[in-house]
C-alpha cells in the first residue's frame, strides 16, 4: 500500500508540474540526473 501511495504522489506532482510550470522541475531534474550520470561514467 505504501508503494501505491508513493506512485500516486509522484504522478500527482508530475501532472501538477506539467500543468502549472510547463515541466520546469521535471526538466531540471532530468538535466541534473544526466549530468550526474556523465560524471559517474568518467
C-alpha positions in Angstrom: 0.0 0.0 0.0 2.9 2.3 0.7 4.1 1.9 -2.9 0.7 2.8 -4.3 0.6 6.0 -2.3 4.2 6.8 -3.3 3.4 6.3 -7.0 0.3 8.4 -6.7 2.2 11.2 -5.1 4.9 11.2 -7.7 2.4 11.0 -10.5 0.4 13.9 -9.0 3.5 16.0 -8.7 4.4 15.4 -12.3 0.9 16.3 -13.5 1.0 19.4 -11.4 4.4 20.4 -12.7 3.5 19.9 -16.3 0.2 21.8 -15.9 1.3 24.8 -13.9 5.1 25.2 -14.5 5.5 23.8 -18.1 7.6 20.9 -16.7 10.3 23.2 -15.3 11.1 21.0 -12.2 11.0 17.8 -14.3 13.3 19.3 -16.9 15.8 20.5 -14.4 15.7 17.1 -12.6 16.4 15.2 -15.9 19.3 17.6 -16.7 20.8 17.1 -13.2 20.5 13.3 -13.5 22.1 13.3 -16.9 25.0 15.4 -15.6 25.5 13.1 -12.6 25.4 10.0 -14.9 28.0 11.6 -17.1 30.2 12.2 -14.0 29.9 8.6 -12.9 30.8 7.2 -16.3 34.1 9.2 -16.2 
